[in-house]
Amino acid sequence: MARPGGNPNIKEHGFKQQYDWPEPCDQPMTIRMPLSMKQAIKNGEIQNWQEFVRRAIALELGWELGGEVNAESTD
């Protein structure tokens, strides 16, 4: 039962998927980095930093991204 006075259009205001991956990006991972790198991210020098990191890791693994293949890939 819905909460009285609740927003009937709550799904329009919830989390929106901001990535275009063939499978869900639902697995957390923790890394350690220099303080200066963390500050650069927190200061907004990298927009959408989570997607930036996902793409950097995928490129390093040689995975295809949007039709582009890492030049170091030997496939």
N, CA, C and O of each residue as an XYZ file, in Angstrom:
300
protein
N       0.842     -1.184      0.000
C       0.000      0.000      0.000
C       0.889      1.249      0.000
O       1.860      1.339      0.751
N       0.540      2.187     -0.840
C       1.320      3.422     -0.941
C       1.116      4.290      0.291
O       0.063      4.253      0.927
N       2.104      5.043      0.605
C       2.036      5.968      1.733
C       1.080      7.108      1.390
O       1.185      7.682      0.306
N       0.145      7.452      2.288
C      -0.764      8.571      2.008
C       0.038      9.859      1.798
O       0.952     10.164      2.565
N      -0.309     10.591      0.773
C       0.378     11.844      0.487
C       1.695     11.656     -0.246
O       2.431     12.619     -0.459
N       1.996     10.420     -0.633
C       3.240     10.143     -1.352
C       3.203     10.677     -2.777
O       2.148     11.061     -3.282
N       4.346     10.696     -3.406
C       4.449     11.185     -4.780
C       4.078     10.051     -5.739
O       4.780      9.041     -5.781
N       3.004     10.188     -6.502
C       2.611      9.111     -7.424
C       3.582      8.942     -8.594
O       3.566      7.907     -9.261
N       4.419      9.936     -8.849
C       5.379      9.887     -9.957
C       6.805      9.734     -9.450
O       7.736     10.279    -10.043
N       6.987      8.997     -8.357
C       8.304      8.889     -7.727
C       9.354      8.300     -8.669
O      10.527      8.661     -8.575
N       8.961      7.405     -9.568
C       9.929      6.788    -10.483
C      10.561      7.807    -11.416
O      11.667      7.584    -11.909
N       9.882      8.924    -11.669
C      10.442      9.975    -12.524
C      11.571     10.741    -11.825
O      12.365     11.415    -12.480
N      11.639     10.637    -10.512
C      12.616     11.416     -9.741
C      13.703     10.554     -9.111
O      14.568     11.075     -8.407
N      13.675      9.282     -9.343
C      14.646      8.375     -8.744
C      15.944      8.316     -9.527
O      16.189      9.118    -10.428
N      16.769      7.344     -9.159
C      18.058      7.138     -9.813
C      17.853      6.802    -11.283
O      17.037      5.945    -11.625
N      18.588      7.471    -12.137
C      18.524      7.207    -13.574
C      19.854      6.612    -14.020
O      20.923      7.098    -13.653
N      19.769      5.567    -14.807
C      20.978      4.925    -15.332
C      21.718      5.924    -16.212
O      21.137      6.495    -17.135
N      22.997      6.135    -15.926
C      23.789      7.116    -16.659
C      24.914      6.457    -17.441
O      25.887      7.119    -17.803
N      24.794      5.192    -17.698
C      25.836      4.489    -18.409
C      25.212      3.588    -19.459
O      24.029      3.256    -19.382
N      25.996      3.200    -20.423
C      25.501      2.370    -21.509
C      26.385      1.135    -21.611
O      27.202      1.023    -22.526
N      26.222      0.209    -20.670
C      26.996     -1.015    -20.625
C      26.069     -2.188    -20.904
O      24.878     -2.112    -20.603
N      26.586     -3.270    -21.472
C      25.729     -4.413    -21.816
C      25.228     -5.182    -20.591
O      24.342     -6.027    -20.720
N      25.773     -4.905    -19.420
C      25.324     -5.555    -18.196
C      25.279     -4.512    -17.090
O      25.909     -3.462    -17.215
N      24.549     -4.776    -16.007
C      24.431     -3.780    -14.934
C      25.775     -3.455    -14.289
O      26.624     -4.329    -14.114
N      25.948     -2.201    -13.945
C      27.137     -1.758    -13.216
C      26.756     -1.697    -11.737
O      26.543     -0.617    -11.185
N      26.676     -2.854    -11.110
C      26.184     -2.910     -9.741
C      27.189     -3.502     -8.753
O      26.833     -3.777     -7.607
N      28.417     -3.697     -9.170
C      29.432     -4.282     -8.300
C      30.375     -3.199     -7.784
O      31.060     -2.551     -8.576
N      30.419     -2.994     -6.463
C      31.305     -1.969     -5.905
C      32.759     -2.431     -5.874
O      33.047     -3.626     -5.808
N      33.663     -1.460     -5.922
C      35.084     -1.742     -5.819
C      35.737     -0.530     -5.151
O      35.368      0.611     -5.426
N      36.689     -0.780     -4.292
C      37.373      0.293     -3.572
C      38.820      0.348     -4.026
O      39.464     -0.688     -4.191
N      39.332      1.557     -4.230
C      40.739      1.720     -4.596
C      41.383      2.752     -3.678
O      40.699      3.559     -3.049
N      42.675      2.709     -3.617
C      43.438      3.719     -2.875
C      44.130      4.610     -3.903
O      44.631      4.139     -4.924
N      44.144      5.915     -3.605
C      44.747      6.883     -4.522
C      45.366      8.011     -3.722
O      45.061      8.181     -2.541
N      46.239      8.784     -4.360
C      46.828      9.939     -3.671
C      45.758     10.970     -3.325
O      44.750     11.083     -4.022
N      45.977     11.711     -2.264
C      45.042     12.742     -1.827
C      44.785     13.758     -2.938
O      43.650     14.194     -3.128
N      45.832     14.137     -3.671
C      45.662     15.139     -4.734
C      44.703     14.641     -5.818
O      43.938     15.428     -6.375
N      44.740     13.343     -6.119
C      43.838     12.781     -7.121
C      42.397     12.815     -6.614
O      41.480     13.165     -7.356
N      42.207     12.452     -5.361
C      40.869     12.478     -4.770
C      40.315     13.903     -4.743
O      39.141     14.121     -5.042
N      41.156     14.865     -4.387
C      40.717     16.257     -4.347
C      40.325     16.754     -5.737
O      39.357     17.501     -5.876
N      41.066     16.346     -6.764
C      40.734     16.749     -8.130
C      39.354     16.217     -8.515
O      38.574     16.910     -9.168
N      39.063     14.993     -8.109
C      37.756     14.406     -8.407
C      36.673     15.134     -7.636
O      35.642     15.492     -8.206
N      36.888     15.356     -6.358
C      35.892     16.022     -5.511
C      35.665     17.470     -5.937
O      34.563     17.990     -5.764
N      36.682     18.131     -6.490
C      36.545     19.523     -6.927
C      35.824     19.642     -8.259
O      35.597     20.751     -8.744
N      35.461     18.519     -8.854
C      34.702     18.551    -10.096
C      35.550     18.645    -11.341
O      35.031     18.959    -12.413
N      36.856     18.378    -11.231
C      37.698     18.433    -12.419
C      37.351     17.318    -13.402
O      37.619     17.434    -14.598
N      36.759     16.246    -12.900
C      36.312     15.148    -13.758
C      34.809     15.012    -13.577
O      34.337     14.633    -12.504
N      34.065     15.320    -14.622
C      32.616     15.160    -14.567
C      32.272     13.685    -14.692
O      32.899     12.970    -15.474
N      31.282     13.219    -13.932
C      30.844     11.821    -13.957
C      32.041     10.889    -13.788
O      32.319     10.056    -14.650
N      32.732     11.038    -12.689
C      33.988     10.322    -12.467
C      33.822      8.813    -12.431
O      34.755      8.092    -12.784
N      32.661      8.309    -12.013
C      32.471      6.863    -11.980
C      32.532      6.267    -13.389
O      33.168      5.235    -13.608
N      31.870      6.923    -14.331
C      31.903      6.442    -15.712
C      33.300      6.613    -16.304
O      33.755      5.768    -17.074
N      33.978      7.694    -15.950
C      35.349      7.926    -16.397
C      36.251      6.764    -15.973
O      37.047      6.265    -16.768
N      36.119      6.341    -14.720
C      36.942      5.243    -14.197
C      36.570      3.921    -14.864
O      37.451      3.140    -15.223
N      35.259      3.662    -15.036
C      34.837      2.431    -15.720
C      35.438      2.354    -17.120
O      35.943      1.307    -17.525
N      35.383      3.457    -17.854
C      35.917      3.472    -19.223
C      37.438      3.319    -19.237
O      37.982      2.634    -20.104
N      38.126      3.948    -18.288
C      39.586      3.822    -18.229
C      39.987      2.369    -17.970
O      40.925      1.864    -18.588
N      39.287      1.705    -17.069
C      39.589      0.300    -16.786
C      39.268     -0.565    -17.999
O      40.046     -1.453    -18.348
N      38.131     -0.314    -18.643
C      37.761     -1.093    -19.828
C      38.788     -0.925    -20.940
O      39.146     -1.898    -21.604
N      39.265      0.300    -21.150
C      40.285      0.529    -22.170
C      41.574     -0.207    -21.836
O      42.217     -0.776    -22.718
N      41.944     -0.195    -20.578
C      43.162     -0.884    -20.148
C      43.030     -2.396    -20.340
O      44.018     -3.085    -20.596
N      41.804     -2.904    -20.212
C      41.553     -4.328    -20.430
C      41.439     -4.674    -21.918
O      41.419     -5.849    -22.285
N      41.367     -3.653    -22.767
C      41.251     -3.875    -24.205
C      39.831     -4.142    -24.660
O      39.615     -4.693    -25.740
N      38.850     -3.752    -23.838
C      37.447     -3.964    -24.189
C      36.982     -2.916    -25.179
O      37.502     -1.801    -25.197
N      36.010     -3.266    -26.001
C      35.427     -2.327    -26.946
C      34.509     -1.358    -26.222
O      33.764     -1.750    -25.324
N      34.564     -0.107    -26.612
C      33.683      0.925    -26.062
C      33.075      1.715    -27.204
O      33.784      2.447    -27.893
N      31.811      1.584    -27.413
C      31.144      2.356    -28.448
C      31.744      2.170    -29.822
O      31.830      3.122    -30.598
N      32.157      0.967    -30.129
C      32.712      0.686    -31.436
C      34.198      0.955    -31.558
O      34.803      0.645    -32.584
N      34.800      1.535    -30.510
C      36.236      1.801    -30.539
C      36.959      0.685    -29.794
O      36.460      0.182    -28.787
N      38.118      0.303    -30.282
C      38.909     -0.737    -29.638
C      40.229     -0.132    -29.213
O      40.804      0.691    -29.926
N      40.703     -0.535    -28.060
C      41.984     -0.068    -27.558
C      43.065     -0.427    -28.574
O      43.120     -1.562    -29.047
N      43.915      0.527    -28.907
C      44.954      0.305    -29.913
C      45.939     -0.779    -29.499
O      46.581     -1.382    -30.359
N      46.072     -1.041    -28.193
C      46.994     -2.057    -27.717
C      46.408     -3.456    -27.772
O      47.112     -4.432    -27.509
N      45.129     -3.569    -28.109
C      44.486     -4.878    -28.168
C      45.073     -5.691    -29.307
O      45.341     -5.151    -30.380
N      45.277     -6.990    -29.086
C      45.909     -7.850    -30.104
C      44.909     -8.766    -30.778
O      45.307     -9.709    -31.462
N      43.604     -8.513    -30.600
C      42.568     -9.371    -31.217
C      42.500     -9.181    -32.715
O      41.689     -9.822    -33.382
